Amino acid sequence: MRILLAEDDASQAESIKSWLEMDGYNVDWVERGDYAIYAIEQHHYDCVLLDRGLPQATGDEILVKLKQKHMHVPVIFITAKDAIQDRVMGLDLGANDYLVKPFSLEELSARIRSQIRQNQSSTASQVLQFANLQLDPQAKNVLLDQKAISLTAKEFQILHKLMQKPESIVTREQLEESLYAWGEEIESNAIEVFIYQIRKKIGSQMIKTIRGLGYKMNQAD
């Protein structure tokens, strides 16, 4: 799960980022509104945490752009603006949730989980099927011939990415982007190792390497 944190208070941003990373999320942090817009246009996020008082482009302006482009990522406003009118305006703009500073990091985590669940239930929560392999994004389980397969979190994310568009080639760069946040150190052969481990569990023939391009699901003959 990848989250964009748009917050210009460095101290608060570091606290939130560290907390969410311990919660298992990959977190990209930007300090300016224009950087947030660019990040959202270039990457897929499961949730966006948006300060309303950002420089260069306010949180309100960013949210309006998201709605204009019909991008359906859940957005939680994190802001010091605590008046009822501010909350009403933020929600009316299209924010999915509104959290007033200072807030509990435990509550932030709970609200993120809630928004991701709601978004998954309305979009990509359907069980994915490929041959005798079944993946449930909400339950976070994988069945092979109706028997449960144990995958690590990153292995699950890779398989999910591949099964979302089984007819398409997914590049190593796309897989890395789904697993790691900006600046996070990535071993040069990390994806290859994950693919190897997944193949050991679901069968070596199920994922095909397209040399020089990436990977795709493969129907066994």
C-alpha positions in Angstrom: 0.0 0.0 0.0 1.4 3.4 -1.0 0.4 6.7 0.5 1.2 10.3 -0.5 1.8 12.7 2.5 1.5 16.4 1.5 2.6 18.3 4.6 4.9 21.4 4.8 5.7 21.0 8.5 8.8 18.8 8.4 8.7 17.7 12.0 5.1 16.6 11.8 5.6 14.9 8.4 8.6 12.9 9.7 6.5 11.7 12.7 3.6 10.7 10.4 5.8 9.1 7.8 7.7 7.0 10.4 4.5 5.9 12.1 2.9 4.8 8.8 6.0 3.0 7.7 5.9 1.0 10.9 2.3 0.3 10.0 3.5 -1.3 6.8 2.8 1.5 4.2 5.2 2.9 1.7 5.0 6.7 2.1 6.0 9.4 -0.3 6.3 12.9 1.3 6.1 16.3 -0.4 6.2 19.7 1.1 4.6 21.7 -1.7 1.2 21.5 -3.4 2.6 21.6 -6.9 4.8 18.6 -6.0 1.7 16.8 -4.7 -0.1 17.3 -8.0 2.9 16.0 -10.0 3.2 13.0 -7.7 -0.5 12.1 -8.0 -0.3 12.4 -11.8 2.7 10.1 -12.0 2.0 7.4 -9.4 -0.8 5.3 -8.1 -1.6 5.9 -4.4 -4.0 4.0 -2.2 -4.6 7.1 0.0 -3.6 10.8 0.0 -3.0 12.8 3.2 -3.4 16.4 2.4 -2.6 19.5 4.5 -5.0 22.3 3.4 -2.3 25.1 3.9 0.4 23.9 1.5 2.5 26.4 -0.4 2.4 26.7 -4.2 -1.0 25.0 -4.4 -3.4 24.6 -1.4 -4.9 21.3 -0.4 -8.3 22.7 -1.6 -6.8 23.4 -5.1 -5.2 19.9 -5.3 -8.5 18.3 -4.4 -10.4 20.2 -7.0 -7.9 19.1 -9.7 -8.3 15.5 -8.6 -12.1 15.7 -9.0 -11.8 17.4 -12.3 -9.6 14.6 -13.6 -11.9 11.9 -12.1 -9.2 10.4 -10.0 -10.8 8.3 -7.3 -8.0 8.0 -4.7 -9.3 8.5 -1.2 -8.2 11.9 0.3 -8.0 12.7 4.0 -7.5 16.4 4.9 -5.1 16.8 7.8 -5.3 20.4 9.0 -5.4 22.9 11.8 -8.5 24.5 10.4 -11.0 23.2 13.0 -14.1 25.5 12.6 -17.3 23.7 11.6 -17.4 25.8 8.5 -13.9 24.6 7.5 -14.9 21.0 8.0 -18.1 21.4 6.0 -16.2 23.2 3.2 -13.5 20.5 3.1 -16.0 17.7 2.9 -18.1 19.5 0.3 -15.0 19.9 -1.8 -14.9 16.1 -2.0 -12.5 15.1 0.8 -13.3 11.6 2.1 -12.4 12.4 5.6 -11.2 15.4 7.7 -8.8 15.1 10.6 -7.9 18.2 12.8 -4.4 18.7 14.2 -3.2 17.7 16.6 -4.5 14.2 16.1 -3.6 10.7 17.4 -1.5 8.7 15.0 -3.5 5.6 16.0 -6.6 7.4 14.8 -4.9 8.4 11.6 -4.1 4.8 10.9 -7.6 3.7 11.6 -9.1 6.3 9.2 -6.6 5.4 6.5 -7.6 1.7 6.8 -11.3 2.7 6.7 -10.9 4.8 3.5 -8.8 2.1 1.8 -11.4 -0.6 2.6 -14.2 1.6 1.3 -12.3 2.4 -1.9 -11.5 -1.3 -2.5 -15.1 -2.3 -2.0 -16.2 0.1 -4.6 -13.4 -0.5 -7.2 -10.9 -3.2 -7.1 -12.2 -5.5 -4.3 -13.4 -8.2 -6.7 -11.7 -11.6 -6.5 -9.2 -12.1 -9.3 -9.0 -15.4 -11.1 -6.3 -16.7 -13.4 -6.4 -20.4 -14.3 -6.5 -22.3 -11.0 -5.2 -19.3 -9.1 -7.5 -17.0 -7.1 -6.5 -13.8 -5.3 -8.8 -11.8 -2.9 -7.5 -8.2 -2.5 -9.7 -7.5 0.6 -9.2 -10.8 2.5 -5.5 -10.7 1.4 -5.5 -14.4 0.6 -4.5 -16.5 -2.4 -5.9 -19.9 -3.3 -4.3 -22.4 -5.6 -6.7 -25.2 -6.5 -8.8 -23.9 -3.6 -5.9 -24.4 -1.2 -4.5 -21.4 0.7 -1.1 -20.2 -0.3 1.1 -18.2 2.2 2.7 -15.1 0.6 4.6 -12.3 2.3 3.1 -8.8 1.9 5.5 -7.9 -0.9 4.9 -11.2 -2.7 1.2 -10.6 -2.5 1.5 -7.1 -3.9 3.5 -8.4 -6.9 1.1 -11.2 -7.7 -1.8 -8.7 -7.3 -0.2 -6.3 -9.8 0.4 -9.1 -12.3 -3.2 -10.6 -12.0 -4.9 -7.2 -12.3 -4.0 -7.2 -16.1 -2.9 -10.8 -16.8 -2.7 -10.2 -20.5 -0.2 -7.3 -20.1 3.5 -7.1 -19.4 4.4 -5.5 -16.1 7.9 -4.0 -16.0 10.3 -4.3 -13.2 10.1 -0.6 -12.7 6.3 -0.8 -12.2 6.7 -3.5 -9.7 9.3 -1.6 -7.8 7.1 1.5 -7.7 4.3 -0.5 -6.2 6.5 -1.9 -3.5 8.8 0.9 -2.4 8.6 4.6 -1.5 10.8 7.3 -2.9 14.4 7.1 -1.8 14.0 3.7 -0.3 17.0 1.5 -1.0 16.2 -1.3 -3.5 18.4 -4.3 -4.0 19.2 -4.6 -7.7 17.8 -8.1 -7.9 14.9 -7.7 -5.4 12.1 -8.2 -7.9 13.8 -11.3 -9.3 14.0 -12.8 -5.8 10.4 -12.1 -5.1 9.3 -13.6 -8.4 11.4 -16.7 -7.7 9.8 -17.1 -4.3 6.3 -16.7 -5.7 7.0 -19.2 -8.4 8.1 -21.7 -5.8 4.6 -21.4 -4.2 2.3 -21.2 -7.2 4.3 -23.0 -9.9 7.1 -21.9 -12.1 5.0 -21.8 -15.2 2.4 -19.3 -13.9 4.6 -16.2 -14.3 6.5 -15.7 -17.5 9.6 -13.6 -17.9 9.6 -11.4 -21.0 13.3 -10.8 -21.5 14.2 -7.1 -21.5 10.6 -6.1 -20.7 9.2 -7.6 -17.5 6.7 -10.2 -16.4 3.2 -11.4 -17.2 0.9 -14.2 -16.1 1.2 -17.3 -18.2 -1.5 -19.9 -18.9 0.0 -23.4 -18.6 -0.5 -25.6 -21.7 
